[in-house]
Amino acid sequence: MSLKKLSILVISIGLLGSLVLSPQVGQAAAPIKIGSVLRLSAGAEDGLPAKRGVELAVAAINKAGGINGQKLEVIFEDEKDSPTSAVNAVQKLINVDKVVAIIGPMTSGAALAAAPSANEAKIPMITPTATSPKVSGAGAYIYRGCSRIDKQAEALTTYIAQTYNPKTVGILYSNEPYGKGCNDLFSKYFEQLGIKVVATESFMRGAKDFKAQLTNIKAANPDILFIPGYYQETAPAAAQARQLGLNQRIVGVYGDIAPIYIELAGKAAEGHLVASEYHEEYDTPRNKEFKEAYYALVKAIPNEPVNIMFAALTYDMTNLVAEGMKKYGPTPDGIKKFLDEVKDYDGVTGRLSFNPDHDVVKGDVALFEVKDGKYVKVK
């Protein structure tokens, strides 16, 4: 073989190899991965709506071209209402899936347990719903997308004191971390405002009969009835309170913000007062689009729990992560840089920023009351 022919053969083999080993022209880049740790088994009545919020955000982002041309992919993990499970889920997302950011976990215990793992790995982690004050300043890479429970308690109790001028309150709380924390915190704020706690009773998750506890509370004749917990118990507890002749205004917490609370409590839901992170009638084009998309999605899913507040929170947090990638690149530090500097982002839950403790800032805590079978914003 002549030298010329040998050179042509070598060049041809080289070109063939480059075609085999190199990506094809126009081939899509690998997707950018984010993680989401949500309540997908225990607490799924809140976790599934939160999952839909992430899914809606990712679908809209990808439909609009992704992150500067790259698709966004989300990997979901179940926190199982267990701090240990949440830690394992976050570590898997970081070490195995190589995500650049995490939405979740949802509960305070899970978020606080997982925070050191995310912080050490320098992966931004945004909890959409953990309300414990301990989440504030939990780490340089840890953020919160909702109001702290003490801010909710302050807003609710102050409004109650100024609007209804009660002197006493009776409390029936869910005997688990969330309910117990609410009982302790709200009791402190009630007392500070001169509203004396005259009866305190508790119930276990899964309870169906609250008449004994309510009878004890009735004997104390409080002006206000506070029932913190989750709607599976708080709604029938409210209904049974009315059956026993307790006609006081009933105050609740996040666990009640769902259409099903009103459905389960029936007429007892009327006048129910609660704080929320989301106002369906928030008049912006983005919120109108989100609301239509959410209700269209859940309508198509049989037996789907409907709770647009949780979907709205995760929708906003996912979009904030995406905006950070678009501006500074799909890296953890790029996302963090954006979260640290963002001001008045146009979210569906408000105009969003983060304070130095990485708590979301979006104005005052919103308060809602059930009027004619619907939650209506009163403050």
Backbone torsions as a table, in degrees:
resi	resn	phi	psi	omega
1	MET	NA	132.7	-179.2
2	SER	-71.3	161.1	179.1
3	LEU	-60.3	-37.2	-179.1
4	LYS	-64.2	-45.1	-179.5
5	LYS	-65.8	-37.7	179.7
6	LEU	-64.0	-40.3	179.4
7	SER	-64.0	-41.7	178.9
8	ILE	-63.3	-40.6	179.9
9	LEU	-63.7	-43.7	-179.9
10	VAL	-62.7	-44.6	179.8
11	ILE	-62.6	-41.3	-179.4
12	SER	-63.5	-43.7	178.7
13	ILE	-62.9	-40.5	179.3
14	GLY	-62.9	-43.0	179.3
15	LEU	-65.1	-40.7	178.8
16	LEU	-62.7	-41.9	178.9
17	GLY	-63.3	-40.5	-178.8
18	SER	-66.9	-32.8	177.9
19	LEU	-69.6	-35.8	-179.4
20	VAL	-73.6	-42.4	-172.8
21	LEU	-85.5	-25.4	-175.5
22	SER	-91.2	152.8	175.7
23	PRO	-61.8	145.0	178.4
24	GLN	-67.5	149.5	178.2
25	VAL	-59.8	129.6	179.5
26	GLY	86.1	-2.8	179.7
27	GLN	-66.1	136.6	-177.3
28	ALA	-67.7	141.3	175.9
29	ALA	-69.1	158.3	177.9
30	ALA	-61.1	144.2	-179.3
31	PRO	-67.3	154.0	174.2
32	ILE	-85.5	130.4	-175.2
33	LYS	-102.8	131.2	168.0
34	ILE	-121.8	159.2	179.4
35	GLY	-113.1	160.3	175.9
36	SER	-146.5	120.7	-179.0
37	VAL	-109.2	110.0	-172.4
38	LEU	-132.1	171.6	-179.5
39	ARG	-85.0	87.9	-172.7
40	LEU	-100.5	-6.9	173.2
41	SER	-124.9	-85.2	170.6
42	ALA	-62.5	129.4	-179.5
43	GLY	75.9	20.0	-177.2
44	ALA	-64.9	-19.9	177.5
45	GLU	-62.5	-23.6	173.1
46	ASP	-102.0	-36.0	-175.0
47	GLY	-70.5	-36.5	178.9
48	LEU	-67.7	-43.6	172.6
49	PRO	-58.2	-38.6	177.5
50	ALA	-62.8	-39.3	177.7
51	LYS	-62.2	-40.6	179.7
52	ARG	-63.5	-34.9	178.0
53	GLY	-62.4	-43.9	177.5
54	VAL	-63.1	-46.4	-177.9
55	GLU	-61.0	-42.6	179.8
56	LEU	-64.0	-41.7	179.6
57	ALA	-63.7	-46.8	-178.2
58	VAL	-64.1	-41.6	179.4
59	ALA	-61.9	-42.9	-179.9
60	ALA	-67.3	-40.2	179.0
61	ILE	-62.1	-46.8	-178.7
62	ASN	-68.4	-36.3	178.1
63	LYS	-63.5	-31.7	-179.0
64	ALA	-87.3	7.9	176.9
65	GLY	112.3	2.0	177.3
66	GLY	74.1	-152.4	179.5
67	ILE	-97.4	94.4	-177.6
68	ASN	51.1	42.9	176.7
69	GLY	98.4	-15.4	178.6
70	GLN	-96.7	137.5	178.2
71	LYS	-70.8	152.1	176.0
72	LEU	-105.1	132.6	178.6
73	GLU	-122.2	136.4	179.3
74	VAL	-114.9	135.8	177.3
75	ILE	-111.6	118.6	-177.3
76	PHE	-93.9	141.9	173.7
77	GLU	-132.5	153.5	-177.4
78	ASP	-98.4	123.4	178.9
79	GLU	-80.5	-17.3	172.7
80	LYS	58.8	23.3	-176.1
81	ASP	50.7	36.2	-177.3
82	SER	-133.7	120.1	176.6
83	PRO	-55.2	-40.0	179.6
84	THR	-64.0	-44.1	178.6
85	SER	-63.8	-38.0	179.5
86	ALA	-65.2	-41.9	177.8
87	VAL	-61.6	-46.3	179.4
88	ASN	-61.0	-40.6	179.9
89	ALA	-64.9	-44.9	179.6
90	VAL	-64.6	-42.0	179.3
91	GLN	-65.3	-37.3	176.5
92	LYS	-63.8	-45.9	-179.2
93	LEU	-60.3	-38.3	-177.9
94	ILE	-75.9	-49.5	-170.4
95	ASN	-87.1	-31.7	-177.6
96	VAL	-99.1	-50.5	-175.6
97	ASP	-84.3	-17.1	177.3
98	LYS	59.4	46.3	178.9
99	VAL	-73.9	158.2	-179.6
100	VAL	-101.6	-9.3	177.6
101	ALA	-163.9	160.1	-179.1
102	ILE	-133.7	131.8	171.8
103	ILE	-99.6	116.6	-176.2
104	GLY	116.9	-174.6	-8.0
105	PRO	-66.1	176.4	-173.3
106	MET	-93.7	-43.2	-176.7
107	THR	-83.0	154.1	-176.8
108	SER	-63.3	-43.9	-179.3
109	GLY	-61.2	-42.1	180.0
110	ALA	-69.1	-41.2	-179.6
111	ALA	-64.7	-43.0	-179.4
112	LEU	-68.2	-35.3	179.0
113	ALA	-69.5	-36.8	-176.1
114	ALA	-84.9	-19.1	-175.4
115	ALA	-55.2	-44.9	-179.1
116	PRO	-59.9	-35.5	179.4
117	SER	-65.4	-46.1	179.5
118	ALA	-66.8	-40.9	-177.8
119	ASN	-66.1	-42.9	179.7
120	GLU	-64.0	-36.4	179.3
121	ALA	-82.4	-5.8	-178.9
122	LYS	59.3	46.9	176.5
123	ILE	-113.3	120.3	178.4
124	PRO	-58.3	130.2	178.4
125	MET	-127.3	121.7	-178.8
126	ILE	-116.2	112.2	174.1
127	THR	-82.4	128.1	-177.8
128	PRO	-81.9	-21.0	-168.8
129	THR	-138.7	0.3	180.0
130	ALA	-71.3	121.7	-171.1
131	THR	-103.3	-5.8	-176.6
132	SER	-61.7	136.0	175.2
133	PRO	-57.8	-23.2	-178.6
134	LYS	-67.1	-18.4	178.1
135	VAL	-69.3	-28.6	178.7
136	SER	-60.2	125.8	178.6
137	GLY	68.4	24.1	-178.2
138	ALA	-71.5	-12.0	178.4
139	GLY	167.4	158.8	-177.3
140	ALA	-63.2	-24.1	-177.1
141	TYR	-108.8	11.1	-176.6
142	ILE	-107.5	129.9	-177.5
143	TYR	-131.5	158.7	-179.8
144	ARG	-129.1	134.4	-176.7
145	GLY	-102.7	5.6	-178.7
146	CYS	-131.7	173.8	178.9
147	SER	-74.7	147.3	174.0
148	ARG	-68.3	149.7	-178.3
149	ILE	-63.2	-32.2	178.9
150	ASP	-69.7	-31.2	176.8
151	LYS	-70.3	-37.9	176.2
152	GLN	-63.6	-45.6	-178.7
153	ALA	-61.4	-43.2	179.9
154	GLU	-62.6	-45.2	-178.7
155	ALA	-65.1	-45.0	-177.9
156	LEU	-66.4	-49.4	-176.6
157	THR	-66.7	-36.6	178.1
158	THR	-65.1	-43.5	178.8
159	TYR	-62.2	-43.1	179.9
160	ILE	-62.0	-45.6	-179.0
161	ALA	-62.3	-43.0	-176.4
162	GLN	-76.1	-31.6	-174.1
163	THR	-90.7	-37.7	-172.7
164	TYR	-115.0	-13.7	177.5
165	ASN	50.3	48.3	178.9
166	PRO	-76.0	156.8	177.0
167	LYS	-105.7	-23.8	-176.3
168	THR	-139.0	158.6	177.7
169	VAL	-142.2	142.1	171.4
170	GLY	-109.6	141.4	-175.0
171	ILE	-123.2	130.4	173.3
172	LEU	-124.7	106.0	-170.6
173	TYR	-117.3	155.3	176.6
174	SER	-74.9	124.7	-173.3
175	ASN	-83.7	63.7	174.1
176	GLU	-145.2	172.8	-170.5
177	PRO	-51.1	-44.3	-177.4
178	TYR	-66.2	-50.4	-179.1
179	GLY	-63.8	-42.1	179.8
180	LYS	-64.9	-40.3	178.3
181	GLY	-63.2	-40.8	178.0
182	CYS	-65.1	-42.1	178.6
183	ASN	-58.4	-48.7	-178.6
184	ASP	-62.2	-46.6	-174.0
185	LEU	-71.4	-49.0	-178.7
186	PHE	-65.1	-36.6	178.0
187	SER	-57.8	-41.9	179.5
188	LYS	-62.6	-45.2	-179.2
189	TYR	-69.2	-39.8	176.7
190	PHE	-58.1	-48.2	-177.9
191	GLU	-62.7	-40.1	179.7
192	GLN	-62.6	-28.9	-179.5
193	LEU	-91.9	7.2	178.3
194	GLY	81.9	16.2	177.5
195	ILE	-101.0	106.7	-172.3
196	LYS	-79.2	132.4	174.9
197	VAL	-80.6	111.4	-173.7
198	VAL	-103.8	-8.9	177.5
199	ALA	-158.0	136.3	178.0
200	THR	-135.0	122.0	178.1
201	GLU	-132.0	161.7	-179.8
202	SER	-136.6	165.5	176.1
203	PHE	-142.6	160.3	179.1
204	MET	-94.2	152.8	172.8
205	ARG	-57.2	137.0	-178.5
206	GLY	93.0	-8.0	-180.0
207	ALA	-65.1	149.3	180.0
208	LYS	-124.7	-20.5	-178.2
209	ASP	-117.2	117.3	-176.1
210	PHE	-116.9	11.6	-170.8
211	LYS	-65.2	-36.8	-179.0
212	ALA	-64.3	-46.6	179.9
213	GLN	-65.4	-41.1	-178.6
214	LEU	-67.8	-33.1	177.0
215	THR	-64.0	-40.1	176.7
216	ASN	-64.3	-41.0	179.0
217	ILE	-66.8	-40.2	180.0
218	LYS	-58.8	-36.3	-179.3
219	ALA	-63.2	-28.1	179.6
220	ALA	-83.5	-12.8	176.4
221	ASN	50.7	57.7	179.6
222	PRO	-74.1	160.1	178.0
223	ASP	-80.7	-28.6	-177.4
224	ILE	-130.6	147.3	176.1
225	LEU	-118.6	119.2	-178.8
226	PHE	-107.8	121.6	-177.9
227	ILE	-126.2	86.0	178.2
228	PRO	-86.9	136.7	179.5
229	GLY	162.6	-146.1	-179.5
230	TYR	-116.4	150.1	-168.3
231	TYR	-60.2	-24.5	179.6
232	GLN	-58.7	-31.0	177.2
233	GLU	-105.4	-38.9	-174.0
234	THR	-67.6	-33.3	179.4
235	ALA	-67.1	-52.0	176.3
236	PRO	-64.8	-29.6	176.6
237	ALA	-64.1	-40.7	178.1
238	ALA	-63.6	-44.0	179.8
239	ALA	-61.9	-43.0	179.7
240	GLN	-68.3	-32.4	176.0
241	ALA	-60.1	-44.0	179.1
242	ARG	-66.0	-38.3	178.9
243	GLN	-62.1	-32.1	-179.3
244	LEU	-86.3	-0.5	177.2
245	GLY	92.1	11.7	173.7
246	LEU	-84.3	108.1	-175.7
247	ASN	-106.0	13.1	-179.6
248	GLN	-66.3	156.5	173.4
249	ARG	-62.9	136.6	-179.7
250	ILE	-103.6	131.8	179.7
251	VAL	-113.3	138.8	-179.8
252	GLY	-132.3	-167.2	-179.4
253	VAL	-133.5	-171.7	-175.0
254	TYR	-48.6	-34.3	-177.1
255	GLY	-60.9	-12.1	-179.2
256	ASP	-98.4	-12.8	-173.7
257	ILE	-76.7	86.4	177.6
258	ALA	-165.2	144.5	177.6
259	PRO	-55.8	-30.4	-177.1
260	ILE	-68.2	-24.9	175.4
261	TYR	-59.9	-47.2	-179.1
262	ILE	-64.3	-39.5	179.0
263	GLU	-63.3	-45.5	-176.7
264	LEU	-74.2	-37.8	-178.0
265	ALA	-78.1	-22.8	-179.7
266	GLY	63.0	-136.2	-177.7
267	LYS	-62.6	-23.6	-179.8
268	ALA	-67.5	-16.7	179.7
269	ALA	-73.5	-22.3	-176.3
270	GLU	-60.3	128.2	-178.6
271	GLY	87.8	-4.6	-179.8
272	HIS	-59.3	129.8	-176.0
273	LEU	-114.0	134.5	-175.0
274	VAL	-158.3	155.6	173.7
275	ALA	-90.7	154.5	178.1
276	SER	-148.7	160.9	179.3
277	GLU	-98.6	-3.1	-170.6
278	TYR	-144.6	138.0	177.6
279	HIS	-118.4	114.0	-176.3
280	GLU	-59.1	-29.6	-177.4
281	GLU	-90.8	12.9	175.0
282	TYR	-57.2	116.5	-164.5
283	ASP	-91.0	77.2	173.0
284	THR	-134.0	152.2	178.2
285	PRO	-57.8	-38.7	-178.6
286	ARG	-64.2	-41.6	-179.1
287	ASN	-69.0	-39.2	178.2
288	LYS	-60.7	-42.7	179.2
289	GLU	-64.8	-43.7	179.1
290	PHE	-62.8	-46.6	-177.0
291	LYS	-60.7	-44.0	178.3
292	GLU	-62.7	-43.0	-178.7
293	ALA	-66.4	-40.4	-178.2
294	TYR	-64.8	-48.8	-176.4
295	TYR	-69.0	-32.0	175.5
296	ALA	-65.7	-39.3	-179.6
297	LEU	-66.5	-51.4	-174.7
298	VAL	-69.6	-26.9	177.6
299	LYS	-63.6	-29.1	-176.9
300	ALA	-87.4	-3.5	-177.1
301	ILE	-110.8	115.4	-178.5
302	PRO	-60.8	138.9	175.3
303	ASN	58.6	26.9	-178.9
304	GLU	-77.0	126.9	174.2
305	PRO	-67.8	134.6	-176.3
306	VAL	-107.7	117.9	175.9
307	ASN	-154.3	90.4	-171.6
308	ILE	-67.2	-24.3	179.2
309	MET	-61.0	-45.8	-178.7
310	PHE	-67.1	-36.2	176.9
311	ALA	-65.6	-39.7	-179.3
312	ALA	-63.4	-40.9	-179.1
313	LEU	-63.5	-47.3	-179.1
314	THR	-72.3	-31.1	176.4
315	TYR	-60.3	-47.0	179.4
316	ASP	-64.2	-45.2	-176.4
317	MET	-66.3	-37.5	177.4
318	THR	-65.1	-41.4	179.2
319	ASN	-67.5	-34.6	176.2
320	LEU	-63.4	-42.9	177.1
321	VAL	-60.1	-44.0	-179.6
322	ALA	-64.1	-40.0	178.5
323	GLU	-63.2	-37.8	176.7
324	GLY	-62.1	-41.2	178.1
325	MET	-64.5	-41.7	-178.8
326	LYS	-63.9	-37.4	-175.2
327	LYS	-82.7	-41.3	-172.6
328	TYR	-122.0	7.4	178.7
329	GLY	97.9	155.8	-175.1
330	PRO	-81.4	59.5	179.5
331	THR	-125.6	154.3	177.5
332	PRO	-55.2	-42.9	-178.4
333	ASP	-70.6	-32.2	175.6
334	GLY	-64.8	-42.8	178.3
335	ILE	-64.0	-45.7	180.0
336	LYS	-60.4	-43.3	-179.4
337	LYS	-58.6	-42.6	-179.9
338	PHE	-66.7	-45.1	-179.1
339	LEU	-62.3	-34.9	-179.1
340	ASP	-71.5	-25.4	-175.1
341	GLU	-110.8	-10.4	-174.7
342	VAL	-61.4	138.7	179.1
343	LYS	-133.0	126.2	174.0
344	ASP	53.6	45.0	175.7
345	TYR	-62.0	139.3	-176.9
346	ASP	-78.7	84.7	179.0
347	GLY	-99.6	170.1	177.8
348	VAL	-80.7	-16.0	176.3
349	THR	-99.3	6.8	177.1
350	GLY	137.0	-171.4	175.8
351	ARG	-89.9	111.6	-164.0
352	LEU	-103.6	137.6	171.0
353	SER	-143.8	173.9	174.1
354	PHE	-125.2	139.3	177.5
355	ASN	-84.4	178.2	-177.9
356	PRO	-59.4	-23.6	176.4
357	ASP	-86.7	3.0	179.4
358	HIS	69.5	23.7	170.1
359	ASP	-88.1	142.2	-179.6
360	VAL	-65.6	145.6	176.8
361	VAL	-121.9	122.5	-179.2
362	LYS	-153.5	25.5	-179.7
363	GLY	99.1	-167.6	-176.4
364	ASP	-70.6	156.4	174.0
365	VAL	-63.6	130.9	-179.6
366	ALA	-85.2	137.1	179.6
367	LEU	-115.9	140.1	-176.6
368	PHE	-129.5	148.4	177.0
369	GLU	-130.1	141.8	176.6
370	VAL	-77.6	119.6	177.2
371	LYS	-130.4	122.9	-178.4
372	ASP	53.1	40.7	173.9
373	GLY	81.0	12.0	179.4
374	LYS	-137.4	148.1	174.9
375	TYR	-75.1	123.6	-178.9
376	VAL	-119.8	132.2	-179.5
377	LYS	-69.4	126.4	179.6
378	VAL	-112.2	-13.7	177.4
379	LYS	-160.8	NA	NA
